[in-house]
Amino acid sequence: MTCTAIPVYDFALIKGDDHTKKFQCKDGDNPTDLTGYTIQLESEEDSLDKEATITNAAEGKFEFTFVPADTETLTSKRVRYKVVFYPTGLSGVKNTEFWGSINIHTKGIV
């Protein structure tokens, strides 16, 4: 599987806020069916590591939800991450599909 529609990019989180980051995986113009997949965000900060919620498998849609406790105590301002796909579950093959940085901002400063 190749997620050509998801680039390498950075995104921001505001320290202590709730945030949901939504993605869609495509191969060219066609959504990738994520049925049976496990998707994880792995980062330099354990509190940001997440398993995705697949919101529409047939359309390749998934999201990561961050809660205040995930960022409240972070001292880092930039955290590198990668998103890995397990097509047959956690015991199967692991594919890194995209990566980037999460920029952590103090409330009111974005």
C-alpha positions as CSV (number, residue, x, y, z in Angstrom):
1,M,0.0,0.0,0.0
2,T,1.2,3.5,-0.8
3,C,-0.4,6.6,0.7
4,T,0.6,9.0,-2.0
5,A,-1.9,11.6,-1.0
6,I,-0.5,12.1,2.5
7,P,2.6,14.2,2.4
8,V,5.4,14.5,5.0
9,Y,4.3,17.5,7.0
10,D,4.2,19.3,10.3
11,F,1.2,20.2,12.5
12,A,0.6,22.1,15.7
13,L,-0.9,21.2,19.1
14,I,-1.7,23.8,21.7
15,K,-0.4,22.7,25.1
16,G,-3.3,21.5,27.3
17,D,-6.0,21.5,24.6
18,D,-8.1,18.8,23.1
19,H,-7.4,18.2,19.4
20,T,-8.3,15.7,16.8
21,K,-6.1,15.3,13.7
22,K,-7.9,13.8,10.8
23,F,-6.3,12.0,7.8
24,Q,-7.4,10.3,4.6
25,C,-5.2,7.7,2.9
26,K,-5.3,7.5,-0.9
27,D,-3.4,5.7,-3.6
28,G,-3.5,8.4,-6.3
29,D,-7.1,9.5,-6.5
30,N,-8.5,6.3,-5.0
31,P,-9.1,5.9,-1.2
32,T,-7.2,3.0,0.4
33,D,-9.5,0.5,2.1
34,L,-8.2,0.3,5.7
35,T,-10.4,-2.6,6.8
36,G,-8.3,-4.8,9.1
37,Y,-5.6,-2.2,9.5
38,T,-4.0,-1.0,12.8
39,I,-2.5,2.5,12.5
40,Q,-0.3,4.1,15.1
41,L,1.4,7.4,15.7
42,E,4.9,6.9,17.2
43,S,6.8,9.9,18.5
44,E,9.7,11.1,20.6
45,E,7.3,11.7,23.4
46,D,5.5,8.7,24.9
47,S,2.5,10.8,25.8
48,L,1.8,11.6,22.2
49,D,1.9,7.9,21.0
50,K,-1.6,6.9,19.8
51,E,-3.5,4.2,18.0
52,A,-5.7,5.7,15.3
53,T,-9.5,5.5,15.2
54,I,-10.5,4.4,11.7
55,T,-13.6,6.4,11.1
56,N,-14.4,5.2,7.6
57,A,-12.3,2.2,6.4
58,A,-13.6,2.1,2.9
59,E,-12.8,5.8,2.4
60,G,-9.3,5.5,4.1
61,K,-10.3,7.9,6.8
62,F,-8.7,7.8,10.3
63,E,-7.9,10.2,13.1
64,F,-5.8,10.7,16.2
65,T,-7.3,12.3,19.3
66,F,-5.1,14.2,21.7
67,V,-6.4,15.2,25.2
68,P,-5.0,17.8,27.6
69,A,-3.0,15.3,29.6
70,D,-1.0,14.3,26.4
71,T,0.6,17.8,26.2
72,E,0.3,19.5,29.6
73,T,3.7,18.5,30.9
74,L,5.7,18.5,27.6
75,T,8.8,20.7,27.7
76,S,9.6,20.0,24.0
77,K,8.5,22.6,21.5
78,R,9.0,20.3,18.5
79,V,8.4,16.5,18.5
80,R,9.2,14.3,15.6
81,Y,6.7,11.6,14.7
82,K,5.9,8.9,12.2
83,V,2.6,7.1,11.3
84,V,2.9,3.4,10.8
85,F,0.4,1.1,9.2
86,Y,-0.1,-2.6,10.1
87,P,-2.2,-4.0,7.3
88,T,-2.9,-7.3,9.2
89,G,-2.8,-6.1,12.8
90,L,0.1,-5.5,15.2
91,S,1.6,-8.9,14.7
92,G,2.0,-8.3,10.9
93,V,4.2,-6.2,8.7
94,K,4.9,-2.6,9.7
95,N,4.9,0.1,7.1
96,T,5.9,3.7,7.9
97,E,3.6,5.8,5.6
98,F,4.4,9.4,6.6
99,W,6.2,11.5,9.2
100,G,6.9,15.0,10.3
101,S,6.9,17.2,13.4
102,I,4.4,18.2,15.9
103,N,4.9,21.8,17.1
104,I,3.8,22.3,20.6
105,H,2.6,25.8,21.4
106,T,1.6,27.6,24.6
107,K,-2.1,28.6,24.7
108,G,-2.7,31.8,22.8
109,I,0.5,31.6,20.9
110,V,0.2,29.9,17.5
